[in-house]
Amino acid sequence: MPERLRWRHIAEPADPNKIGALVAGTGVFSEEEARVAGELATTTLDGTETYRFLFAEEPGGDLLGFTCFDRIPLSEVSFDLYWIAVRADRQGTGLA
């Protein structure tokens, strides 16, 4: 039986580094983009800004994918999608 994914929406202290590594490892984004992706979790954790996240992890805690999004100002039902990335070896599996 395949292992189940762990889904969570609350950022944790290790997430900025995990996000940066995942984004860099996709081979799609630049180093600066990977840094910025991690910074969104940092600013959420320190309360400077607030973004919403959805993380997909293996049971051991390895990050497989994530998305970062937030509500569009002055809208009650619309959201902006800022980031979506899936680890290179899981791309094409339907995770995103």
C-alpha positions as CSV (number, residue, x, y, z in Angstrom):
1,M,0.0,0.0,0.0
2,P,1.5,3.4,-0.9
3,E,2.3,5.9,1.8
4,R,-0.2,8.7,2.3
5,L,0.6,12.3,1.8
6,R,0.5,14.7,4.7
7,W,-1.4,17.9,3.9
8,R,-1.1,21.0,6.0
9,H,-1.7,24.7,5.7
10,I,0.2,26.3,8.5
11,A,3.8,27.4,7.8
12,E,6.5,26.0,10.1
13,P,10.0,27.3,10.8
14,A,11.7,24.9,8.5
15,D,9.5,25.8,5.5
16,P,11.4,28.8,4.1
17,N,14.4,26.6,3.5
18,K,12.3,23.7,2.3
19,I,10.5,25.9,-0.2
20,G,13.6,27.5,-1.5
21,A,15.2,24.1,-2.1
22,L,12.1,22.7,-3.7
23,V,11.7,25.7,-6.0
24,A,15.4,25.7,-7.0
25,G,15.2,21.9,-7.6
26,T,12.4,22.2,-10.1
27,G,14.8,23.5,-12.8
28,V,12.2,26.0,-13.8
29,F,12.9,29.0,-11.6
30,S,15.9,31.2,-11.0
31,E,17.9,31.4,-7.8
32,E,16.3,34.7,-7.0
33,E,12.8,33.3,-7.5
34,A,13.6,30.4,-5.2
35,R,14.8,32.9,-2.6
36,V,11.6,35.0,-2.9
37,A,9.4,31.9,-2.7
38,G,11.0,31.0,0.7
39,E,10.8,34.6,1.9
40,L,7.0,34.5,1.6
41,A,7.0,31.8,4.3
42,T,9.5,33.8,6.4
43,T,7.3,37.0,6.3
44,T,4.2,34.9,7.2
45,L,6.0,33.3,10.1
46,D,7.3,36.6,11.5
47,G,4.0,38.4,11.0
48,T,5.3,41.0,8.5
49,E,2.8,39.7,5.9
50,T,0.2,37.0,5.7
51,Y,0.1,34.5,2.9
52,R,-1.9,31.2,2.8
53,F,-0.1,28.0,2.0
54,L,-0.9,24.4,1.2
55,F,1.9,21.9,1.7
56,A,2.1,18.3,0.5
57,E,4.7,16.2,2.4
58,E,5.8,12.6,2.6
59,P,5.2,11.1,6.0
60,G,8.8,11.7,7.0
61,G,8.4,15.5,6.4
62,D,10.0,15.8,2.9
63,L,8.3,18.6,1.0
64,L,6.8,17.3,-2.3
65,G,4.9,20.4,-3.3
66,F,3.4,23.6,-2.1
67,T,1.2,26.5,-3.2
68,C,1.1,30.0,-1.9
69,F,-2.0,32.2,-2.4
70,D,-4.1,34.9,-0.7
71,R,-7.3,36.7,-1.1
72,I,-7.5,39.6,-3.6
73,P,-8.1,42.8,-1.8
74,L,-11.6,44.1,-1.9
75,S,-12.9,40.7,-3.1
76,E,-14.8,38.2,-1.0
77,V,-14.4,35.2,-3.2
78,S,-11.3,35.7,-5.4
79,F,-7.7,34.7,-4.7
80,D,-4.3,35.3,-6.3
81,L,-2.1,32.3,-6.8
82,Y,1.5,33.4,-6.2
83,W,3.4,30.1,-6.2
84,I,2.8,26.5,-7.1
85,A,5.7,24.1,-7.3
86,V,6.2,20.3,-7.2
87,R,9.4,18.5,-6.6
88,A,11.0,17.5,-9.9
89,D,10.6,13.7,-9.3
90,R,6.9,14.2,-8.6
91,Q,6.0,16.5,-11.6
92,G,3.5,15.0,-13.9
93,T,1.9,12.8,-11.2
94,G,-1.2,15.0,-10.7
95,L,0.1,16.4,-7.4
96,A,-0.2,20.0,-8.5
